[in-house]
Amino acid sequence: MINWWRTGFNNGESEAIAQAIIHEHVSQGPVVAELERQLAAYLGVPYVVATTSGSMALLMSTWVLGIGPGDEVVVPNRTWIATAHAPFLLGAKIVLVDVEPDRPIIDVNLIEKAITKNTKAIIPVHLCGRSADMHTINQIAVKHGIAVIEDAAQALGSRNADGFLGTQSDMGCFSFSVAKIIATGQGGFIATKNDKLYKKLVAMRTHRVGDIVNAEWDQPGFNFRFTDILAAVGIEQLKLLPGRIEKVNKIYQLYEEGLTGLPFIKLIPVKIAIGEIPIYIEVLCEYREKFIEFLAGRGIQCRPFYPDLNYARYFNNSGHFPNSEPFGKSGVYLPSGPEQPIENVREVIMMINEFGREICE
Ligand SMILES: Cc1ncc(COP(=O)(O)O)c(C=O)c1O
């Protein structure tokens, strides 16, 4: 079986977990602090706040801005639904905006039309390492006095001309879940350059109680703490990041070459020349169900894209999203991931070509 995603953990990670336990570093402590320090150094930001998932990072970021009932948050119609669930759980209205015609990335030309006097934040999503147009988004945000939170869950290590994605706004949210370039099973973090937000995030992560004995119960927080055991895995995985970036770029290039000229399949582009990292191999396929079934019959697992967010009825968005639709209806993830053997990729390309011959007959 060739799985749609392959990642991996090595002796380094198991030894690091054992060490954390031997030293009784099990809850949030010095290992989390060290992971935060290393991530901040890698991204070139002063502050990183680790937490239990990318979803939690998004929830903390929206909550720390005071977003709640009566507020509106602008979200692209194509993303993993976690992006919208964070502000939604806080009581905000989710305002969906369509994506660019050729990339599942928020169309900045449509953002201003979606802004009202109640808008508090825009959450652009760097889906599959692709950069949203941060220049324009930040300009719009300054003009309207609203915040920007980058959802960089799928973009650790990805760059545009201005540097790392997730570092070009008020806060950037990242994920360490399994289908990410490096993983801790569950985990995530927020990167920020803003010391006021950083202090509030740190306080919020422990119920906003810095001093348990002399607690002043002025504002609520929650338990958003990460664990040293998983941070130990994160530190080991971070060492693998440069090699993994090379590997996923190579996989992308192989698919790009191998799928050229096939009329029924189109690779959704990632600009690796400018530093975007294609963590997934995303294609549009005219005959999606038939295609997935054909490959499954040959031991190759693919995944259809998740539906567009306007299908989540509880967001009550009645808009029209013509650019999102082809992605939601024809999108497929081909087998990829940092530990996907190259011979698997070659096999998948061969089988896709065979599918092409079959549908031509
Ligand atoms: C775009 C996007 N946003 C947010 C998340 C949420 O991250 P997590 O699964 O760590 O909660 C993910 C994870 O898959 C994601 O892909």
The ligand as a Tripos MOL2 file, in Angstrom:
@<TRIPOS>MOLECULE
LIG
   16    16     1     0     0
SMALL
NO_CHARGES

@<TRIPOS>ATOM
      1 C1         -4.7300   25.1930    7.3740 C.3       1 LIG1
      2 C2         -4.8250   24.5740    8.7340 C.ar      1 LIG1
      3 N1         -5.2230   25.3240    9.7530 N.ar      1 LIG1
      4 C3         -5.2850   24.8350   10.9970 C.ar      1 LIG1
      5 C4         -4.9670   23.5280   11.2750 C.ar      1 LIG1
      6 C5         -5.1390   23.0180   12.6540 C.3       1 LIG1
      7 O1         -4.0070   22.4160   13.1850 O.3       1 LIG1
      8 P1         -4.1420   21.1900   14.2050 P.3       1 LIG1
      9 O2         -4.5640   19.9990   13.4500 O.co2     1 LIG1
     10 O3         -2.7700   21.0710   14.7860 O.co2     1 LIG1
     11 O4         -5.1510   21.6000   15.2310 O.co2     1 LIG1
     12 C6         -4.5360   22.6960   10.2390 C.ar      1 LIG1
     13 C7         -4.1750   21.2910   10.4850 C.2       1 LIG1
     14 O5         -4.3140   20.4070    9.7200 O.2       1 LIG1
     15 C8         -4.4670   23.2270    8.9210 C.ar      1 LIG1
     16 O6         -4.0830   22.4720    7.9010 O.3       1 LIG1
@<TRIPOS>BOND
     1     1     2 1
     2     2     3 ar
     3     2    15 ar
     4     3     4 ar
     5     4     5 ar
     6     5     6 1
     7     5    12 ar
     8     6     7 1
     9     7     8 1
    10     8     9 2
    11     8    10 1
    12     8    11 1
    13    12    13 1
    14    12    15 ar
    15    13    14 2
    16    15    16 1
@<TRIPOS>SUBSTRUCTURE
     1 LIG1         1 GROUP 0 **** ****
